[in-house]
Amino acid sequence: MSRILTTDRLTSKNSSVAVHTGRADTYKALTGSAWVAVVRVGDPVLLRSLYRGNVRWCRPHHYVGEWNGRAGLYCRPGNQGKLMKRVAGKGYLEHWVSDAPAFDCVWDRSHVLRFMREGDAHTVELFWDEGWRFVGWYVNLQAPLVVRGDRFDTTDWALDLVVDLDGSWRWKDEDDFAQALALGVFDEQGAGGCPARRGISAAVR
C-alpha cells in the first residue's frame, strides 16, 4: 500500500520537511514557519533541475504515492516542460552553465514512473513505450533531492545509467559528464571522489 512521503530534516528557514498527515495518500511540507502544499495522489507536481538559481529543465508530473520511503512521480507523453537545447557539435552544457533561459519542450517518447527520496543523489526510473510495453530502467544522477511542497528540486549531474530488460547495464552521456567536469560544474575529488560517481555507486548496490 502506498504511504506518504516522510523525512525528518529541517535545517533552516528556507528548508523544507515532508511529514505524515495521517492519511495514506497525502503529504504536506513545512517551509519556514508555514505549512504549505498538501499533495495528494493524483496531484500535479514539478520536478526541476536548477543550477545557480536557473531552471535547466522542468517537467510536470503527477504524484502517485510513496513506496519504501520513495515518492513516485509519473510523467506521460505530451507533458510540456522546459529543457536546454543541444547545439550541433557542442552539446548543451555551455548554455546550461550560463544564464541562458530553458526552451519549451514536449515529453513525447514514453511513460515514465520515477522513484525518488529527499536527500538521495539519484532517481530510479521505469520506462514504458506509448503502448505500455515495458522497455527498461534508468538511473538519473543528481544533486541530493530537496522537496519544497509540490516542487521536487535537484541539479542534474549529466551522467546516467541504463538497465536493459536482460539486466545488463551501461553508462549514458559520459561525454556530457566529462564536459560538465571541464566546465567546473562539480569538483573532482580524486579517483571515485566525484559526487556523481558516489551517487551511482549507491544506486547500483
C-alpha positions, 0 to 999 in steps of 0.5 A, a space after each residue: 500500500 502506498 504511504 506518504 512521503 516522510 523525512 525528518 530534516 529541517 535545517 533552516 528557514 528556507 528548508 523544507 520537511 515532508 511529514 505524515 498527515 495521517 492519511 495514506 495518500 497525502 503529504 504536506 511540507 513545512 517551509 519556514 514557519 508555514 505549512 504549505 502544499 498538501 499533495 495528494 495522489 493524483 496531484 500535479 507536481 514539478 520536478 526541476 533541475 536548477 543550477 545557480 538559481 536557473 531552471 535547466 529543465 522542468 517537467 510536470 508530473 503527477 504524484 502517485 504515492 510513496 513506496 519504501 520511503 520513495 515518492 513516485 512521480 509519473 510523467 506521460 507523453 505530451 507533458 510540456 516542460 522546459 529543457 536546454 537545447 543541444 547545439 550541433 557539435 557542442 552539446 548543451 552544457 555551455 548554455 546550461 552553465 550560463 544564464 541562458 533561459 530553458 526552451 519549451 519542450 514536449 515529453 513525447 517518447 514514453 511513460 515514465 514512473 520515477 522513484 525518488 527520496 529527499 536527500 538521495 543523489 539519484 532517481 530510479 526510473 521505469 520506462 514504458 513505450 506509448 503502448 505500455 510495453 515495458 522497455 527498461 530502467 534508468 538511473 538519473 544522477 543528481 544533486 541530493 533531492 530537496 522537496 519544497 511542497 509540490 516542487 521536487 528540486 535537484 541539479 542534474 549531474 549529466 551522467 546516467 545509467 541504463 538497465 536493459 530488460 536482460 539486466 545488463 547495464 551501461 553508462 549514458 552521456 559520459 561525454 556530457 559528464 566529462 564536459 560538465 567536469 571541464 566546465 567546473 560544474 562539480 569538483 573532482 575529488 580524486 579517483 571515485 571522489 566525484 559526487 556523481 560517481 558516489 551517487 551511482 555507486 549507491 544506486 547500483 548496490 
